[in-house]
């Protein structure tokens, strides 16, 4: 199904992501030609999946018109919208249990198809954490990785900056439409990312406002794009823990920075200490010599993801059919 048809379903009042997944599991190639088709496809889906909402023609028309307005605005601002069936959709993200049905991309789409590593952490880190994040962004960019983070203050900003300082590619995963930048102070950084062959991406369409729950949801994308998630610095609470959870659920490598002795009990770093002491870290990063260990681990995970992809192709099963049938 073309992205514009999926977008029309997304924008129809009362139609959520789970319903769209069910639609795609039974009619992945059907294209919609008007509001009445939205109603027809939902009726067809309800014959297999119960409790599917059926909109009236007014709501279907709202969805159809809103989708086409968003499509036009996205094209005017060089935002590309791809669906889960697009050949440019990143393989690693496709392998998670709930991949975004649509991705909105501003910048270089090739950046999302390269080997990635997510570098994440607190919005209010120590000075040591800032320096470490920037250094790690540089280090992995020089190794040919796309550095993935969330454009937030603190660790995210430093990781993006580190990659940019060596002309490396970096991706910012946003929790809102690409018509805005949050935080606003990072607008220049966002521009630099795009100018340097990186990209801003979101599962949320043009005009989608910030919602607290969207930040947790976008963390699954940061992890999903990356065979490895590097936790630079976190306390015992905070958004980084969402990314850790997704990393473990998605069976990606969890890499945790070990701080110097005078910082391991600091409130801003105690999350790292806890992850290490609880033996949740697949790799404890102590110095640059550990880079090869990280690369080898991520290569193994990527190979496993590709094997799973090939098994899916053999069975001719979509990601949604695997979970819904």
N, C-alpha and C positions, 0 to 999 in steps of 0.2 A: 504494500500500500504506500502511495506517495506521501511525503511529509505533509503536504497541504491537506490531504484527506484526514490524516491523523490529527493534525492541528484543529480541524473543524470539529472532530469528536471531543478533543480536549476542551474546547471553548464552549461546548454545549452545556448549559446548566444541568447539574445533576449527574453528569458523566465523569467518573473518576478513572484513575490509572488502571485499577484492577479490571474494570469493565472493558477498557480499551485492550488490555492484554488478552482478555477472553475473545474479543472480536478478532484480533490478529491471529489467534490460535486456530480459528476455523475458516477465516477468509483473508489470508495474508495478502492476496493480490488484487482484491476488489477495490475499485476506485469510485469515489463518490462524485456525483455530478450536480448535486443540489441538496437543499435541506431535506427533501422527502427521502433521499437515499440514506440519510442519517437515521431516520425513523425505521426504514426498511431493514437496515443492517442490524439494528438493535433488536427488532422483532425476531429476526433470524437467529441471532445469538441467544435469545431467551428460550428458544426451543431446545437448546442443549444445556444452557446454564440458567438456572432459575434465579428469580429476584433481580433480573436486569431491568433497570428503569427505562421507560419509554417516554421520551419528551413529546410535548405537543409541537405543532408546526411553528409556533411563535418562538419557542426556545431553540428549536433546530435552526431556524433562520438566524437567530442571534449568534449561535455558534458558527454558522457558515460565514456570516458577514464579518464577525470579529476575526476569524482565522484569515480571511483574505486581506483585511486591513493590516494585520500583523505581518503577513507575508510581504505585502507591499513595502511597509516601513523597514522590515529587515533587509530586503533587497536594496533599498535606497541607502542603507547604512552599511552595506557590504557584510551583512551577517548571513552566513550560510546555515540552513537548517537541514540536517540529515536524519534519516530514520534508522532504526535498528537493522534494517535490511540493506542499508547502503554499503557498498564495498569499502568506503572510507571510514566506516564505524570501527573504532579500535577493538582489536581482538580481545585484549585483556579485560576490557570493560564488558564485553559481550558475555564473558564467562561468569559474571556474578549472578546471584539469584534474581535480582530485580534491576536489570539495566534500564536506564532511561529510554523510553520509546523514541524520543526525539532529543537531539543535541543541537544547541544553538552555538555557533562558532564565529568569533570575530578574530581574524588574523590568519595565520598559516595552518591550514588543516593538517599538513604533514607532521606538525609538531606532536599531534596526539597519536600518531601511528608509530612513533619511534619508541625505543626502550625508555621507560620512565622510572623515576623514583620520587615518591612523595616525601617531602621534608616538612614536618609540622611541629607545632608547639604553641606555647603560651603567647597571649597578646601582651603580657606584661612580664617579660623575662628578665633575668639578670644580665648584666653587661657581658658576662662570660657567655651566656646563651646567645646573645646577639652576634658576638664575634664568631662563635662556633657555627651558627646557622649560615652566616655569610661565607665562611670558609668551606663548609660542606656544599653549599650551592655552587661555589666555584669548582670544587674538587670533582663533583659528579658531572658538571657541565663539561669540564675538560676531558672526562672519560667518555663523552659522547651521549650522555643521558639527557633527556628532557626533564627538568626539575619541575615537579608539580607541587603547588601549594594553593592557599586560599586568599591571597591578597590582603589578609588581615594585618593589623599592627603587630609589631614584635617579630616573632620567629619567621612567620610567613614572608613579611616584607624583606627581612634580611636574606632569606634563602633565594627569593627572586633576584634581589640585587647582586648577590654573589654570582649567580649564573650570568647575569647581564654584563658584569664586569669583565668577563672573558668571552663576550659575544656568544654565549651559550643560549640554547633554547629553553624557555620556561613557560609553563601554563598556569594560569590562575583560574580556579574553579569557583564560580560565583553562585550565590544563593538568592539570585533575583534576576530580573531581565537585564539584558546587555545594554539597555538604554541608560543605565545608571552605574555608578561606581561607588562601592562602599568598602572602606571609609573614603570620604571625599578627598582627603589629603593624599590618597594614593592614585589620583587621576593621572598624574604625570608618569608614575610607575606603570600603570596599565598601558598608557600610550607607548612607553619604551618597550614593554613586552611585545606588543604587536609590531612595532617597527623593527624589532630584532628577530623576526621570524618565529616568534612565539604566538600564543593565542589566549584569548579569554573564552571560556566555555561555560555553558549553563544548561540545565534541563528546563529552565523557565523562560518563557517567551517574552518578547518585547512588551514592556509595560507592567510586568509582574513586580509588585512591590515587595519590600523586605518583610519577611515573616520569621519569627524566631525558630520555628520548626524546620524551616528550609536550610538553616545552617547545619543542623545535624544530618539532614538528608543528603546534602552536597558532600559530606565527608565520606559517604560510601563511594562517591565518584572518584575522589582523590585516591582512595585506596584501590578502587577498581581499575583505574588506569595503570597502576603501578604494581609490579611484582614484589616491591619492598616498600615499607613505610618506616621512615626514620624519625623517631621522636627525639627532638633535640632537647626540649626542656618543658616540663609541665609540673604543676602542683598536684595535689590529690584530687582536685576537682577541675573542671573546665572542658571546653569543647574538644580538646585533643583526645579525651577518653572515648568520644564517639568514634573517632578515626581508628583508635586502637581496637575497639570492639569490631568494627567492620573488617579491619585487617585480619583479625583472628577468624572471623566467620568466613571470610573469603579465602582463607588459607594462604595469605601472603606473608612474606618475611617481616617480622617485627624487629626493627633495629633500634636500640636504645643507647643514647650517649651516656657514658659514665663520667660523672663530674669529678673534679679534684676533691680530696678529702675535706677541705674546708667548706665545700658547698653541698655535700651529699645529704645533709640534714636540713638544708635551707628550705623554708616553706615553698619557694618557687621551683625547687628541683626535686622535692620529695616524691613526686609521682614517678620520676625516673628511678629513684632508689627503690621504690616499692615494686615496680615492674621487674627490676633486676633481681631483687631478693625473692620475689614470688616465682622466679624462673619462667616468666612469661615472655621474656625477650629471646628471640631466636639467636640474635647476635648482640653482644654487648660491645659497643664501639669504644675502644680505649685510645687508639691512635691511628694514624694514616695507614699503618701496616694492615689494618683490618679491611681496607677497601677491597682487596682481592677476594676475601672471604664473602663479603657482601655481594660482589659481582657474581661469584660462582653460585651462591645460594639463589639469587634472582634468576640466573640463567636456568637453573633446574626448575624453578617454579614456572617460568615462561614455557619451558618444554612440556611440562605437565598440562598447562593450559592449552597448548596446541594439540596435545594428544586428546584432550577432552573435546576440542573443537572437531577433530577428525572423527571421533566416535559419534558426535552429533550429526555430522554430515552423512555418515554411513547409515544411521538410523532415520535420516531425513526428518529430524525432529527439531523444531524451533525451540529457543530458550523458554518461551511461554508454554509450549505444549508439554515440555518436560515437567513443569510445575503445576499445570492446571488440569491435565487430562487424568 
